[in-house]
């Protein structure tokens, strides 16, 4: 969730949504995202809406009171969308959600239950820093209804972690994963590749170290140098080299080979799972044009083609809720053209591919050329039903999307 908010129309103080947007709630699963904006330090590459505790005052934004504000927004959400539940997926992200006490994370989940209800078999995930979890805390999360923990590993190589300004100790990743598994939680680890100074062998070591933990799920993202970050300034001054496309492509290919060899199948360009049951259903909701309410400072929401985003600063966020008004800073109603573009952009990234029936004429006409170029799978069964990326196509997914949209 980038820290820069988009431009948009003013959001109504009471949060009211158009009737045609609310009419879609029964058509697809409904999810809740909870953004916890606290971090012990801000990593140099991070562009998310996060704050260290020294940056915040005490006006409703503290770690100790954040759960109260989040539950207040959940109750506000219930007044806007009514009977949208039961909720199929909950994802607590950040920031570092596990800077909050486990009891507070469970209290926020209880707020989801109170307002919307949880569907049987609901997926409930929290992100976690490996240095900020304990076996006791993880057991409390499991007892409180969490089903899944995503551990921010990023790398197994100390000098790579230093460049990223990650402060955790590599050995604590294994402790966190083992403790989560012992509590009965599914586990995922997040990796980043393309860090300045990271060799191909460094990356292989990180992959092999992640696999040795036997997580249920692995995410691997290319490092992006975001404007306004400390890393961007370092690159601009020539202190560290910028990531190179060829290097990141080689590392992606290595990731896919190593993970596939260990039994992890890709299901989205940057995500691999040991089985279909281990896929992140919450993220699949985003990729499938689902509905969700985003709780927290800077959090984004989407219902029926209407997208809105909350004010960024935790103090302003808490203040609006205390006054009984929407924390939304702005919103937009997506046009049919925008929704089609997003459907192509996101749908083609999935292993099932984008059904050809959903493509317009220019998209269907582009498929044969993309197959000939080795960017889409060309077997007869796949060719007749969906546009499915090859490994090379995954590396050039933006190019594939442009051609399916009739752009050059």
N, C-alpha and C positions, 0 to 999 in steps of 0.2 A: 504494500500500500504506500505509494510515493507520498512524500510530504507536501508537494505542491498541489493545491486544490485546483480543479478545472474551473473555467468560467461557466456560468449558467444563469438561469432565471432565479429570482427570489423564491425562497421556500416559505410556504405559509406557516405562521406561528403555531397553528394547531395541527400541522402535519398532514392535513387532509389530502388524500390521493384521489385522482379521477376514478369515476365508477368503472370505466372500461379497464383500468389497470387492476382494480380489486377483483374484477370478474375472472381474472386468470388464476387466482389463488388456488382454486380447486383443480386446476388442470395439470399441475406439476408439483413435485415435492417442495417444501418450504424449509429453508435453513436459517440459522442464526450465526453471525460472526461477532465475536467480542474482541475488541482491540484494547490490549493493555499497553499503555505507552511508556512504561518505565524500563530503563536499562541502567546497569551499574556504570557503564561507560558507553560512549557512542563510537562504534567501529568506524574507521575512516572511509569505508566504501558504502556505508549505509545511507540510503535516501528516505527511509521510512519515517513516519511521524512519531519520533521517540524523544524522550527527555531523561536526563540524569536527574537524580533527586536534588542536586544542588541548584538546578535550573528552575525549580518549582517553588512557589510559595505554599502556604498552608490553606489557601482558600478553596477547599473542596477537592484538591488535586493530589492529596497524599496517598501513599500506598495503603495506609490504614483505612482510608475512607472511600477508596475508589469503587469497591464492590457496591457500596450504597448508591453511588451515582449510576452505576451500570444497571442495577435492579430498577432504579427509578426510570431509566430509559426503556427498559423492557416493559414496564407497566404502561408507559406512554405509547409504546408500539402496539400493545394490545388494544388500546383505545382507537388507534388508527386503522389497523387491519382486521380487527375483530377476530373471528374464528378462523385464523389462517392455519392453525396447527392440525394435528400434532406435528411437531418439528421432527424432521427426518435426520438432520445433521446439525451439530454444533461444533464450531472451531474457535478456539481461543488462541489468538496470535498476538504479535507485538512488534517491537519491544520484547521484553522477557516476561511472559505471563507468570513464570514461577518465582518472580520477585514478590508476588503476592503470596500470602499464606495459603496452604492447601484448603483450609476451611473457607477462605474468601472465594477461591475458584469454585468450590462446591456450592457456595451460597449464590453465586451468579448462575450456575446451572439450575439450582433450585428455583431461581427467578424465571428461567425459561419454562420449567415444569409448571410453575404457578400460573403463568400467563397463557401459555400455548399448549402445554402438555408435550410429552416426548413419545414418539411413535415406538412401538415394540421393535427392538433391535436397532434403535437409533445409534448412529456413530457420533461419539463425543471425543474430540481431540483437543489436546493442548500442546503448544510448542513448549520447549524446555531448554534452558541452558544447562549443560552437564554439571556445572559447578553449583547450581542453585536448586538441586533436587536431593531428597533424601529417601531412603527406603520407606520411612514412616510417612512422609508426605505423599509419595506415590501410592502407597496403600490406601491413604485417606481419599485420594482422588478416585481410585478404583471402587472403593466402598461407596463413594458418593455418586457414582454413575458414569465416570469417565471410562472410555473404552480404548483409548489410543493416545500415545505420546510420540511427538516428533522432536527428536533431539538434534540440536544444532551442532553438528560435528565440524562441518566445513572442510577440514583437512586433518590428516594424521601427522603432518610434518611441522615441527616447531617453527622453522624459519618462515613457512608460508603463513602460519597463524599469526606470527609477529607482523608481517606485512599487512594482513587483514585487521590487525589490532584486536584479534580475538584473545580474550584473557583466560579462557579455560585451559585446564591441563588435559592433554590428550588421553591420559589413562582414565580420567573421570568419565569419558564417553562410554567406555565399556561398563563402568560401574552403574551409570545411569540406565543403560539398556538392560543390564542384568536385573537391576532392581525393578524396573518397569515390568519386565517379563515375569519376575517372581510375584508381582502384584496381580498378574493376570491381564495385563494391558498389551495390546498390539503395539509394535514399535516401528518407527520410521527414523531414518537418519538423513539429514540434509548435507549435501556436499557442494562446494564451489570449485570450479576449475578455471584456469586462465590467469591466476594471480601472478603479478610480476615476480620473476625469479623462480617460479615453479617449473621444474623440468617434467618431462614425460614420465620419468621414473618416480619422481615425487608423486605425481598423480596416480600412477599405478599402485604405489604404496598406500595411498589414501583409499583407493577402491578396494584393495585386498584387505585392508584393515577394517573397512566397513563391512565387507562380506563376512569376515571372521566373527563379527558380532552376531551374525544370523538374524538381522532385522527382518521384519515382514515386508518392508517397503524402503526404497531408496529414491531420493530426489537428487538430481545433479544439475546445477545451473551454471551457465557461463557467467563469469564476472563481467558486469557492466559498469563502466565508469560514469557515474551520474553527475551532472553539473551541480555545483554547490557543495559537493562533498570534499572532505580533506584529501581523499585519493585523487580527485580531479585536479585539485591544486598541485599536488605532488607531480602528477603527470605533466601538467602545463609547465611547471618549473624545470622539468627534466630530471627530477630526483628519482623517479621510477619510470620504466618504460610502459607505454600503453599496451594493453592486451592485443594480440595479433590474431586476425581471423583464421589464418592457416593453423596456428598453434591450437586455438580453441576447437577447430574442426577435428584435428588429430586426437585431441583429448576426448571429444565426444565419441568418436569412433571407438577409441579404446574403452571408454565407459560401457558402450553398448556391447562390445565383444566380451569384456570381463564379466559384466553383470549377467548377460545371457548364458555364459558358460557356467555361472553359479546358480542358474535356475530362476533368474529374475527376468520377467518379460516386460517389454516396454508397453505402456498403455496410453501414454501421452508423451510428447516429445521429450520432456525433462523428467519423466517419472517411470519407475519400474516397480513391479510387485511380484511376490512369490506365487500369488494366486489371485483369482478374480476377487476373492473375499478380502484381500489385503489392499485393494485399490482405495484411494482416498475419495470417498463418496461425496464429501463436502466440496472438494475442488471439481469433481465431475459435475456438480450442480452449476458451478460457474460456467464451465465449458459448454454446457447444454442449455444455456439461456434460462437458467432457473430463477426462482424468486428467493430473495433472502433479505433479512434486516441486519444491518451492520451497526453494532453498539460500540460506542466509545469515541474519543476524540479523533477526528479525521476519518472515521469509518465510512465506507460507501455501502449503499443499499440499492436493491433493484426489485421492483415489483411491476410486472406487466408492461414493460417498456418505459417505465419511469425510473430514472436513476437519481439519487441524491447523496449528498456527502455532508458530514458533520463538521462543525467548526474544529479547528486544529488544536487549539491550546486547551489543556485539561482544565484550567481555571475557568475559561469562558464556557467550556462544555458543562462543567458542574453548575456554574451560575445559571445557565439557561434552564437546566432541568429543575433547579431549586425554585425558579420563578414559574415553573409549570408550562414553559414554552418549548417548542421543538429545538433540538440542538443543531438542526440542519442549517448549513451555510448557504446552500444553493441546490438547484436540481435542474434536470432537463428531461423532456419527453422525447424519446428517440423516434426518429422517422422510420418508415418502413424500409427505406434505403439503408439507413444506419444499422438496423437490426439484421438485414440480409448480409451486409458486409461483415458484421460480427459473427454471424452464424457460419459463414465461410471461413473466416479467420480462425475461429476456435474449433469448429467441427473437424476441420481437416487435420488438426494436430492429434486426434485420437486414433488408436489402433484400428477401431472399426471403420474409420474414415468418414467421409461426408457422402451421404446417399446422393447418387446422381440425380434422383428425382427432385432434390431440393435445389439443384443448380439451374440458373437461367441458361438460355440458349448459348450465350458466349462462353459460359463455364463448361458446358457439355462439349462444345466444339474444341475447347482447349485441351481436353483430357487426352486425346490421341497423341498430341505433340508432347505432352508431359510424360506419357508412357514411353514414347520413343527416346526422350532425353534421359530416361532412367530415374525420373523423379517421382513417378507413381507406379504402383504395382501393376503388372501387365498380364497376370494370369486370367484366364477366361472368366472364372467365377467372380473374381474381384472386379475386373474391368466392366462387367455387366451391371454391377450393383452400386459400387462406391468408389470414390477417389481416396486411395490409401497411399500414404507416403512410403517410399523406400527409405533406406538409411540415408542415401544421398539426398533424397527429398526432405528428410528431416533437417539436414544441414542447411537446406535452401528453402525452408518452409515459407519465408516471406515472398520469395520469387514465385513459388507455386500459387500462393494466395492471390498475388497480383494477376497472374495469368488466368486464374479461375474467375476473377472479377472483370476480366477483359481489359486490364491495364498493362502497360509496358514500362 
